[in-house]
Amino acid sequence: MQNGAAFDTSQPMNYAVSNIISAIVYGNRFDYADPKFKDRVNRANESVAVTGYASIQVYNIFHWLRHFLWSWRRLMKNVYDEFEEIRHLARRRQESLDPQDCQGFIDSFLIRKESAEVLTSLYGLSFTEESILFVCVRLFAAGTDTTGATLCWGLLLMAKYPQIQDRMQEEIDRVIGGRQPVAEDRRSLPYTNAVIHETQRVANIVPMSIPHSTSCDVHFQGYFIKKVGFNYMHVTINFLVSLLRDEAEWEKPSSFHPEHFLDDKGQFVKRDAFLPFSAGRRVCLGESLARMELFLFFTTPLLHFHFTPPPGVSEDELDLTPAVGFTLTPSPHKLCAVPRGYSYDMAGDSE
């Protein structure tokens, strides 16, 4: 990986994660050097970041300002460009569609669309081009930015706290050795699992979660929240950071402390206050996928590389201040990946 030279970790992590959601949605992966694939990843990341800008929040209140806001125009351009790319990919899937061999979400959508009239009359489902465009845009953006950002936080934290990285790598070496990690290994790696969970807690990727509406009238701590469906003038926002940094729940809420998720015997323990994917009926749709990705994409590089700050930068000088956006990503930085002696090719699945 870069032959030990300092590099930006965000690009390889985002590309790897994006190819997973691409395989699920489109039924195929993309070459990391594909310019269209690069553009799509960059658009998704930029759109998520722009959504968090103050000017977009102003637009949410004063819609008539949209044409004066660069951020709104940029966001709309990204959405339009992504729609065009999805239309192109959907047409290609339609040309080779085989109902007996469904390759991904788009294939499944197109197959179900053939019986759209029945489904619409029975369940109120709408299988239109607009539906598939919006769903694919959201799946690709959500499946790229949050998990990729969490992985970048993880590597940054490993470089900043080498003693934690050493202990994690000792456990990985002892349990996995030189083979490729698999999802089932998580049960045998309690400290590694604790480090991943603590990374999610400290990184606090989506501190205010996603706006929700109540499905019924609710009385909560003296407040009345009316059932309003999708009226966005009345929404509830889960302030997840209040749980993830709660002094009553965590021994060291402001520190990176994997022991938060370990018992006195060193075994992994679940914590009720750990809700990075939100909670309830509208919990993050991709939670199970994200958990698997975080484990595999975190353990694999740490099995083969030791991550350090770039030359001339100490661990203490690594900045943990997040960049501004809808999600909290690490500020721009570079790390060095020093080979540890294993030969597994991490780029081997990039086709």
Residue pairs with C-beta under 8 A, 6 or more apart in sequence:
1 7
1 12
1 301
1 304
1 305
1 337
1 339
1 346
2 336
2 337
4 336
4 337
4 338
4 339
5 336
6 310
6 311
6 334
6 335
6 336
7 334
7 335
7 336
7 337
8 332
8 333
8 334
9 151
9 152
9 155
9 156
9 333
9 334
9 335
10 148
10 149
10 152
10 329
10 330
12 32
13 148
13 151
13 152
13 155
13 297
14 41
14 45
14 144
14 145
14 148
15 32
15 37
15 38
15 41
15 350
16 148
16 297
16 350
17 143
17 144
17 147
17 148
17 151
17 293
17 297
18 30
18 37
18 40
18 41
18 44
18 140
18 143
18 144
18 148
19 29
19 30
19 32
19 349
19 350
20 143
20 289
20 293
21 139
21 140
21 143
21 144
22 28
22 29
22 30
22 37
22 140
23 29
23 104
24 104
24 105
24 139
24 143
24 289
25 104
25 105
25 106
25 136
25 139
25 140
26 89
26 93
26 103
26 104
26 105
26 106
27 93
27 102
27 103
27 104
27 106
27 107
28 103
28 104
29 349
29 350
29 351
30 36
30 37
31 37
31 350
31 351
32 38
32 347
32 350
36 85
39 81
40 82
40 85
40 140
41 144
43 78
43 81
43 82
44 82
44 140
44 141
44 144
44 145
45 144
45 145
45 148
46 74
46 78
47 75
47 78
47 79
47 141
48 141
48 145
48 325
48 326
48 327
49 323
49 324
49 325
49 326
49 327
49 329
50 56
50 71
50 74
50 75
50 78
50 325
51 75
51 325
51 326
52 324
52 325
52 326
52 327
53 71
53 324
53 325
55 69
55 70
55 71
55 72
56 69
56 71
56 72
56 75
58 65
58 69
59 65
59 66
59 69
59 71
59 72
60 232
65 72
66 72
66 73
67 73
79 137
82 137
82 140
83 133
83 137
86 132
86 133
86 136
86 137
87 129
87 133
89 106
90 106
90 110
90 129
90 132
93 103
93 104
93 106
93 107
93 110
94 110
97 107
97 110
97 111
99 111
102 108
102 111
105 135
105 136
105 139
106 132
106 136
109 127
109 131
109 132
109 135
112 119
112 127
113 127
116 125
116 126
116 127
119 125
119 127
120 126
120 127
142 285
142 286
143 286
143 289
145 327
145 329
146 205
146 206
146 290
146 327
147 286
147 290
147 293
147 294
147 297
149 203
149 205
149 327
149 328
149 329
149 330
150 199
150 200
150 203
150 205
150 290
150 294
151 293
151 294
151 297
151 298
152 329
152 330
153 199
153 202
153 203
153 205
153 329
153 330
154 195
154 196
154 199
154 203
154 294
154 298
155 301
155 307
155 335
156 318
156 320
156 330
156 333
156 335
157 164
157 199
157 202
157 256
157 320
158 164
158 165
158 168
158 302
158 307
159 165
159 307
159 308
159 309
159 315
159 318
159 335
160 256
160 309
160 315
160 316
160 318
160 320
161 256
161 315
162 308
162 315
164 195
164 256
164 258
165 302
165 306
165 307
167 191
168 191
168 192
168 195
168 302
169 302
169 303
169 306
169 340
171 189
171 190
171 191
171 192
172 181
172 189
172 192
172 299
172 302
172 303
173 303
175 185
175 188
175 189
176 185
176 189
176 299
176 303
178 342
178 343
178 344
180 300
180 344
181 295
181 296
181 299
181 300
181 303
182 296
183 292
183 295
183 296
185 295
185 299
186 192
186 193
186 295
189 299
190 262
190 266
190 267
190 268
191 258
191 262
191 266
192 295
192 298
192 299
193 261
193 268
193 295
194 258
194 259
194 260
194 261
194 262
194 268
195 258
196 294
196 295
196 298
197 258
197 260
197 261
197 271
197 274
198 256
198 257
198 258
198 260
198 261
199 256
199 298
200 274
200 276
200 294
201 244
201 250
201 260
201 274
201 276
202 256
203 322
203 328
204 240
204 241
204 244
204 245
204 276
204 328
205 276
205 327
205 328
205 329
206 240
206 276
206 326
206 327
206 328
207 239
207 240
207 241
207 328
208 237
208 238
208 239
208 240
208 241
209 237
209 238
209 239
209 240
209 278
210 278
210 282
211 232
211 235
211 236
211 237
212 235
212 236
212 237
212 238
212 280
212 282
213 227
213 228
213 229
213 230
213 231
213 232
213 234
213 235
213 236
214 225
214 226
214 227
214 228
214 236
215 227
215 281
216 227
217 224
217 225
217 226
217 227
218 224
218 225
218 227
219 225
225 234
225 236
226 234
228 234
238 278
238 279
240 275
240 276
240 278
243 249
243 273
243 274
243 275
244 250
244 253
244 273
244 274
244 275
244 276
245 253
245 254
246 253
246 273
247 253
249 271
249 272
249 273
250 257
250 260
250 273
251 257
251 259
251 260
252 260
260 271
261 268
261 269
261 270
261 271
261 274
262 268
262 269
263 269
277 283
277 284
277 287
277 290
278 284
284 290
300 344
300 346
301 307
301 337
301 346
303 340
303 342
303 344
304 339
304 340
304 342
304 344
304 346
305 337
305 338
305 339
305 340
306 337
306 338
306 340
307 335
307 336
307 337
307 338
308 335
308 336
308 338
309 315
309 317
309 318
309 335
309 336
310 334
310 335
310 336
311 336
318 333
319 331
319 333
320 330
321 331
322 328
322 329
322 330
322 331
323 329
323 330
323 331
323 332
